[in-house]
Amino acid sequence: MTAEGTGLYVHVPFCLKKCSYCAFTSVKKPDDTSGMCSALHTEFIQRTRNRNIQFRTFYAGGGTPSLLPPEFWMRLIGAVKTPSMEEVTIETNPAVLDAVGYSALFLAGFNRISVGVQSFSDMNLKLLGRIHSADEARESLKLARKMGFRNISLDLMYGLPGQTSENQKKDIEEALLFMPQHISAYDLTLEPGTPMGDRGEKASENQCAEMYYRIHEMLTANGYIHYEVSSYALEDKYRSKHNSSYWDRTPYIGIGPSAHSFTGAGRSWNVSDIPEYESSVVQGNLPEEFSEELTDEDAAHEILALGFRNTNGVDLKELERFGFKLDLADLLNTGFVKKKGNLMIPNTGGMLFADYLALKAAELLEEVPRV
């Protein structure tokens, strides 16, 4: 079996400290990470054995994947890398790496790094439960560049309780001083079971919308392309190829606790319990918790939910391939989308209200003979 353009996602569930808003599978890093390193490599072998997979992207997320030793990453990238691989990304926390650490990741084979800055305000960082300071964030961006990275992504967060427009503006201005190749700007999401989620700590809906438009205006005025609701690239070539594959429904393999996979026809995800994950892999079993084959209607709904999030839009021909068409008049009347050829493309406001558009479009789906 040959699968060209496939992505590989590696979930590392370790952090130095869990942030107050985080609902991802993560725990405090143990002293010995060798068991997880072995399990991740073994699961990769299990999932790729006897398959000629030409990976296009590799993304190490978490958690804080840079807590695993560079030697592990060099070995795994060596096993994964093919001539078709274009992007090899790792996420990191500004408090984790020094110059040697950044250099080691670059030498291990990563050509893109995503730095979880979130804010350049010590007050905001404390509120979010981050372990790094604003000065450490600044230094990490300088070190990543100095140690060889030429494709740097910077994460910012907005919608924090008590965050003012001036405070947010300063965050954006400081990010622009570094001119990273990519900026991800996330609206704080309150997740049940997290400290901030349980306390209901968040800016109002109107404030969040204002902050969304402010980011768009300031970043696009400085040359960034707003290509997905939370994503900005300095040039087209710096769009996140791996994340774009999620929105385009390109197949990908996920390894690690709670990691998701997509074959193009079905989805699955791994168990989130770390001991159960490691035990399952050691016993030679895939650590899956659930898998499902998608119906044509499932696929159509996914196309809508994902397409309105980004400027590639919803491909009407792709909908027809699964046996559906859209009654476009009501959608066009929202003022949030435009039709360009076979595409329904959201504008800036449309991406902000992507969930609304997807729900509205789902009501307008009509079955047609499959193309």
SEDOTI-534454 format. One record per residue (C-alpha): residue number from 1; x, y negated, z negated. Coordinates in nm, 3 decimals, m for minus. Each point is the difference from the previous one (the first is absolute). Layout:
REM residues N
<NUM,<X,Y,Z>>
...
END
This chain:
REM residues 371
<1,<0.000,0.000,0.000>>
<2,<0.134,m0.343,0.092>>
<3,<m0.134,m0.308,m0.175>>
<4,<0.154,m0.318,0.132>>
<5,<m0.028,m0.326,m0.184>>
<6,<m0.081,0.166,m0.333>>
<7,<0.067,m0.185,m0.325>>
<8,<0.141,0.144,m0.322>>
<9,<m0.099,m0.146,m0.336>>
<10,<0.184,0.103,m0.318>>
<11,<m0.167,m0.083,m0.331>>
<12,<0.235,m0.034,m0.298>>
<13,<m0.206,m0.016,m0.321>>
<14,<0.265,m0.158,m0.224>>
<15,<0.028,m0.355,m0.135>>
<16,<0.196,m0.164,m0.278>>
<17,<m0.333,m0.134,m0.130>>
<18,<m0.354,0.019,0.136>>
<19,<m0.141,m0.340,0.101>>
<20,<m0.325,m0.128,m0.154>>
<21,<m0.191,0.017,0.331>>
<22,<0.137,0.324,0.145>>
<23,<m0.226,0.299,0.061>>
<24,<0.244,0.198,0.213>>
<25,<0.136,0.332,m0.120>>
<26,<0.308,m0.098,m0.202>>
<27,<0.161,0.068,m0.336>>
<28,<0.311,m0.119,m0.179>>
<29,<0.310,0.141,0.166>>
<30,<0.139,0.307,m0.180>>
<31,<0.371,0.030,m0.070>>
<32,<0.025,0.289,0.245>>
<33,<m0.161,m0.049,0.342>>
<34,<0.157,0.306,0.163>>
<35,<m0.323,0.202,m0.023>>
<36,<m0.194,m0.262,0.193>>
<37,<0.278,m0.039,0.256>>
<38,<0.001,0.375,0.059>>
<39,<m0.380,0.018,0.022>>
<40,<m0.022,m0.286,0.250>>
<41,<0.264,0.154,0.226>>
<42,<m0.162,0.343,m0.027>>
<43,<m0.345,m0.135,0.086>>
<44,<0.147,m0.174,0.303>>
<45,<0.144,0.332,0.118>>
<46,<m0.333,0.175,m0.065>>
<47,<m0.197,m0.254,0.202>>
<48,<0.238,m0.017,0.297>>
<49,<0.115,0.361,0.034>>
<50,<m0.046,0.133,0.356>>
<51,<m0.134,m0.338,0.118>>
<52,<0.186,m0.220,0.243>>
<53,<m0.093,m0.333,m0.153>>
<54,<0.150,m0.317,0.141>>
<55,<m0.032,m0.244,m0.287>>
<56,<m0.031,m0.366,0.092>>
<57,<m0.012,m0.151,m0.349>>
<58,<0.112,0.091,m0.351>>
<59,<m0.137,m0.181,m0.305>>
<60,<0.108,0.057,m0.360>>
<61,<m0.255,m0.147,m0.241>>
<62,<m0.121,0.045,m0.352>>
<63,<0.057,m0.068,m0.277>>
<64,<0.351,m0.125,0.050>>
<65,<0.172,0.235,0.247>>
<66,<0.336,m0.177,m0.037>>
<67,<0.023,0.165,m0.346>>
<68,<0.089,0.329,0.172>>
<69,<0.370,0.040,0.082>>
<70,<0.125,m0.118,0.341>>
<71,<0.144,0.346,0.061>>
<72,<m0.353,0.144,m0.001>>
<73,<m0.119,m0.257,0.252>>
<74,<0.301,0.058,0.226>>
<75,<m0.073,0.372,0.003>>
<76,<m0.372,m0.041,0.068>>
<77,<0.047,m0.265,0.269>>
<78,<0.259,0.225,0.160>>
<79,<m0.257,0.281,0.015>>
<80,<m0.272,m0.228,0.136>>
<81,<0.180,m0.228,0.241>>
<82,<m0.055,0.047,0.371>>
<83,<0.089,m0.218,0.301>>
<84,<m0.357,m0.131,m0.001>>
<85,<0.016,m0.138,m0.355>>
<86,<m0.030,m0.379,0.008>>
<87,<m0.064,m0.107,m0.358>>
<88,<0.129,0.136,m0.332>>
<89,<m0.142,m0.195,m0.296>>
<90,<0.043,0.017,m0.376>>
<91,<m0.180,m0.199,m0.269>>
<92,<0.189,m0.138,m0.298>>
<93,<m0.047,m0.206,m0.314>>
<94,<0.230,m0.303,m0.043>>
<95,<0.107,0.125,m0.345>>
<96,<0.131,0.335,0.124>>
<97,<0.289,m0.054,0.241>>
<98,<0.331,m0.183,m0.004>>
<99,<0.223,m0.064,0.300>>
<100,<0.131,0.357,m0.006>>
<101,<m0.356,0.135,m0.008>>
<102,<m0.112,m0.200,0.303>>
<103,<0.312,0.099,0.190>>
<104,<m0.053,0.368,m0.087>>
<105,<m0.357,m0.007,0.135>>
<106,<0.114,m0.167,0.319>>
<107,<0.274,0.261,0.046>>
<108,<m0.251,0.278,m0.077>>
<109,<m0.186,m0.094,0.319>>
<110,<m0.267,m0.254,m0.094>>
<111,<m0.029,m0.286,0.251>>
<112,<m0.291,m0.180,m0.168>>
<113,<m0.061,m0.086,m0.365>>
<114,<m0.317,m0.120,m0.172>>
<115,<0.067,m0.206,m0.314>>
<116,<m0.284,m0.019,m0.253>>
<117,<0.041,m0.363,m0.101>>
<118,<m0.374,m0.069,m0.064>>
<119,<0.074,m0.350,m0.134>>
<120,<0.284,m0.246,m0.058>>
<121,<m0.168,m0.111,m0.324>>
<122,<0.119,0.162,m0.324>>
<123,<m0.341,m0.071,m0.150>>
<124,<m0.177,0.190,0.280>>
<125,<0.248,0.285,m0.011>>
<126,<m0.060,0.043,m0.374>>
<127,<m0.376,m0.003,0.059>>
<128,<0.037,0.277,0.261>>
<129,<0.220,0.207,m0.231>>
<130,<0.296,m0.017,0.236>>
<131,<0.342,0.081,m0.147>>
<132,<0.197,m0.243,0.215>>
<133,<0.044,m0.375,m0.028>>
<134,<m0.035,m0.263,0.270>>
<135,<0.378,m0.040,0.006>>
<136,<0.043,0.376,0.051>>
<137,<m0.244,m0.018,0.291>>
<138,<0.204,m0.277,0.164>>
<139,<0.325,0.189,m0.057>>
<140,<m0.141,0.326,0.137>>
<141,<m0.096,m0.165,0.329>>
<142,<0.348,m0.149,0.033>>
<143,<0.169,0.332,m0.079>>
<144,<m0.215,0.199,0.244>>
<145,<0.105,m0.235,0.279>>
<146,<0.363,m0.007,m0.109>>
<147,<0.024,0.379,m0.016>>
<148,<m0.115,0.050,0.359>>
<149,<m0.381,m0.009,0.022>>
<150,<m0.125,m0.203,0.295>>
<151,<m0.363,0.101,m0.035>>
<152,<m0.132,m0.107,m0.340>>
<153,<m0.362,m0.001,m0.112>>
<154,<m0.109,m0.204,m0.302>>
<155,<m0.314,0.071,m0.204>>
<156,<m0.204,m0.283,m0.149>>
<157,<m0.319,0.024,m0.205>>
<158,<m0.277,m0.255,m0.043>>
<159,<m0.338,m0.020,m0.171>>
<160,<0.155,0.016,m0.346>>
<161,<m0.203,m0.128,m0.295>>
<162,<0.092,m0.361,m0.069>>
<163,<0.200,m0.031,0.323>>
<164,<m0.031,m0.351,0.141>>
<165,<0.027,m0.110,0.361>>
<166,<0.323,m0.182,m0.086>>
<167,<0.143,0.310,m0.166>>
<168,<m0.083,0.212,0.303>>
<169,<0.139,m0.261,0.237>>
<170,<0.334,0.008,m0.184>>
<171,<0.013,0.380,0.035>>
<172,<m0.050,m0.028,0.376>>
<173,<0.251,m0.285,0.035>>
<174,<0.263,0.197,m0.188>>
<175,<m0.062,0.309,0.212>>
<176,<0.051,m0.215,0.310>>
<177,<0.343,m0.109,m0.126>>
<178,<0.115,0.358,0.063>>
<179,<m0.185,0.039,0.334>>
<180,<m0.039,0.378,m0.032>>
<181,<m0.091,0.183,0.318>>
<182,<m0.327,0.110,m0.156>>
<183,<m0.227,m0.119,m0.281>>
<184,<m0.281,0.203,m0.155>>
<185,<m0.245,m0.221,m0.192>>
<186,<m0.243,0.200,m0.211>>
<187,<m0.315,m0.111,m0.177>>
<188,<0.012,0.144,m0.352>>
<189,<m0.231,0.300,m0.019>>
<190,<m0.153,0.090,m0.336>>
<191,<0.020,0.376,m0.033>>
<192,<m0.196,0.188,m0.270>>
<193,<0.227,0.150,m0.261>>
<194,<0.271,m0.263,0.033>>
<195,<0.054,m0.263,m0.272>>
<196,<m0.087,m0.291,0.231>>
<197,<m0.290,0.189,0.153>>
<198,<m0.150,0.089,m0.335>>
<199,<0.030,m0.362,m0.113>>
<200,<m0.147,m0.132,0.325>>
<201,<0.285,m0.246,0.046>>
<202,<m0.018,m0.163,0.342>>
<203,<m0.057,m0.332,0.175>>
<204,<m0.349,m0.068,0.134>>
<205,<m0.107,0.120,0.345>>
<206,<0.001,m0.357,0.134>>
<207,<0.349,m0.064,m0.138>>
<208,<0.128,0.322,0.157>>
<209,<m0.144,m0.099,0.338>>
<210,<0.166,m0.343,m0.026>>
<211,<0.331,0.167,m0.084>>
<212,<m0.036,0.237,0.296>>
<213,<m0.046,m0.290,0.241>>
<214,<0.283,m0.198,m0.162>>
<215,<0.243,0.288,0.055>>
<216,<m0.116,0.031,0.361>>
<217,<0.044,m0.372,0.066>>
<218,<0.342,m0.032,m0.164>>
<219,<0.152,0.314,0.146>>
<220,<m0.131,m0.043,0.354>>
<221,<0.118,m0.363,m0.008>>
<222,<0.348,0.140,m0.063>>
<223,<m0.003,0.244,0.289>>
<224,<m0.148,0.313,m0.156>>
<225,<m0.252,0.215,0.187>>
<226,<m0.306,0.095,m0.207>>
<227,<m0.067,0.346,0.142>>
<228,<m0.184,0.176,m0.285>>
<229,<m0.205,m0.132,m0.290>>
<230,<0.299,0.010,m0.238>>
<231,<0.290,0.013,0.247>>
<232,<0.217,m0.261,0.171>>
<233,<0.293,0.059,0.235>>
<234,<0.261,m0.256,0.106>>
<235,<0.001,0.157,0.349>>
<236,<m0.201,0.277,0.163>>
<237,<0.293,0.240,m0.039>>
<238,<m0.016,m0.042,m0.378>>
<239,<m0.357,0.122,m0.038>>
<240,<m0.001,0.298,m0.235>>
<241,<m0.006,0.290,0.242>>
<242,<m0.073,0.251,m0.274>>
<243,<m0.294,m0.186,m0.152>>
<244,<m0.132,m0.078,0.348>>
<245,<m0.020,0.374,0.061>>
<246,<m0.252,0.027,m0.285>>
<247,<m0.223,m0.266,0.156>>
<248,<0.035,0.152,0.349>>
<249,<m0.078,0.352,m0.131>>
<250,<0.335,0.138,0.111>>
<251,<0.079,0.337,m0.165>>
<252,<0.225,m0.004,m0.304>>
<253,<0.126,0.244,m0.260>>
<254,<0.005,m0.093,m0.368>>
<255,<0.217,0.177,m0.254>>
<256,<0.010,m0.048,m0.375>>
<257,<m0.266,m0.016,m0.274>>
<258,<m0.331,m0.152,0.126>>
<259,<0.144,m0.055,0.351>>
<260,<m0.251,0.004,0.286>>
<261,<0.041,0.154,0.346>>
<262,<m0.190,m0.046,0.327>>
<263,<0.014,0.237,0.296>>
<264,<m0.213,m0.205,0.237>>
<265,<m0.294,0.232,m0.065>>
<266,<0.010,0.044,m0.376>>
<267,<0.126,m0.147,m0.326>>
<268,<0.147,0.156,m0.313>>
<269,<0.163,m0.114,m0.321>>
<270,<0.224,0.150,m0.262>>
<271,<m0.062,0.054,m0.368>>
<272,<0.098,m0.302,m0.209>>
<273,<0.109,0.189,m0.312>>
<274,<0.381,0.008,0.016>>
<275,<0.066,0.334,m0.180>>
<276,<m0.274,0.165,0.208>>
<277,<0.151,m0.148,0.317>>
<278,<0.351,0.124,m0.077>>
<279,<m0.125,0.343,m0.112>>
<280,<m0.207,0.047,0.316>>
<281,<0.291,m0.086,0.227>>
<282,<0.243,0.225,m0.190>>
<283,<m0.244,0.289,0.044>>
<284,<0.003,m0.056,0.376>>
<285,<m0.348,m0.150,0.024>>
<286,<m0.108,m0.325,0.156>>
<287,<m0.100,m0.226,m0.291>>
<288,<m0.327,m0.110,0.159>>
<289,<m0.296,m0.096,m0.213>>
<290,<m0.246,m0.050,0.286>>
<291,<m0.020,0.015,0.378>>
<292,<m0.278,m0.073,0.246>>
<293,<m0.066,0.002,0.371>>
<294,<m0.156,m0.324,0.123>>
<295,<m0.325,m0.001,0.189>>
<296,<m0.042,m0.227,0.302>>
<297,<m0.206,m0.232,m0.220>>
<298,<0.275,m0.004,m0.265>>
<299,<0.252,m0.098,0.267>>
<300,<m0.224,m0.277,0.132>>
<301,<m0.042,m0.146,m0.348>>
<302,<0.377,0.013,m0.054>>
<303,<0.060,m0.183,0.326>>
<304,<m0.229,m0.278,m0.121>>
<305,<0.138,m0.017,m0.354>>
<306,<0.361,m0.014,0.117>>
<307,<m0.042,m0.197,0.322>>
<308,<m0.152,m0.311,m0.153>>
<309,<0.297,m0.027,m0.239>>
<310,<0.247,m0.093,0.274>>
<311,<0.039,m0.187,0.326>>
<312,<0.008,0.318,0.209>>
<313,<m0.371,0.012,m0.076>>
<314,<m0.255,0.271,0.071>>
<315,<0.049,0.190,0.325>>
<316,<m0.343,0.051,0.155>>
<317,<0.134,0.270,0.234>>
<318,<0.132,0.189,m0.301>>
<319,<m0.345,m0.017,m0.157>>
<320,<m0.149,0.140,0.321>>
<321,<0.250,0.285,m0.012>>
<322,<m0.170,0.109,m0.322>>
<323,<m0.348,m0.048,0.142>>
<324,<m0.096,m0.346,m0.125>>
<325,<m0.047,m0.353,0.130>>
<326,<m0.064,m0.332,m0.171>>
<327,<m0.285,m0.245,0.048>>
<328,<0.230,m0.302,0.013>>
<329,<m0.239,m0.296,m0.012>>
<330,<m0.046,m0.014,m0.378>>
<331,<0.372,0.045,m0.062>>
<332,<0.093,m0.279,0.240>>
<333,<m0.255,m0.227,m0.168>>
<334,<0.185,0.029,m0.331>>
<335,<0.275,m0.223,0.140>>
<336,<0.258,0.237,m0.147>>
<337,<0.083,0.198,0.316>>
<338,<0.054,m0.046,0.371>>
<339,<m0.010,0.248,0.287>>
<340,<0.313,0.036,0.208>>
<341,<m0.025,0.274,0.260>>
<342,<m0.080,0.320,m0.187>>
<343,<0.097,m0.147,m0.336>>
<344,<m0.198,m0.170,m0.276>>
<345,<0.261,m0.216,m0.169>>
<346,<m0.052,m0.169,m0.339>>
<347,<0.113,m0.357,m0.059>>
<348,<0.161,m0.117,m0.324>>
<349,<m0.334,m0.010,m0.179>>
<350,<m0.098,0.332,0.151>>
<351,<0.300,0.174,m0.152>>
<352,<m0.088,m0.149,m0.339>>
<353,<m0.352,0.144,0.036>>
<354,<0.110,0.326,0.166>>
<355,<m0.207,0.213,m0.238>>
<356,<m0.311,m0.202,0.079>>
<357,<0.061,0.030,0.375>>
<358,<0.059,0.376,m0.025>>
<359,<m0.326,0.051,m0.191>>
<360,<m0.195,m0.219,0.241>>
<361,<0.153,0.174,0.301>>
<362,<m0.078,0.342,m0.148>>
<363,<m0.369,m0.097,0.002>>
<364,<0.030,m0.093,0.368>>
<365,<0.155,0.327,0.118>>
<366,<m0.190,0.187,0.267>>
<367,<0.069,0.354,0.119>>
<368,<0.096,0.046,0.366>>
<369,<0.133,0.291,0.203>>
<370,<0.366,0.059,m0.083>>
<371,<0.256,m0.129,0.249>>
END
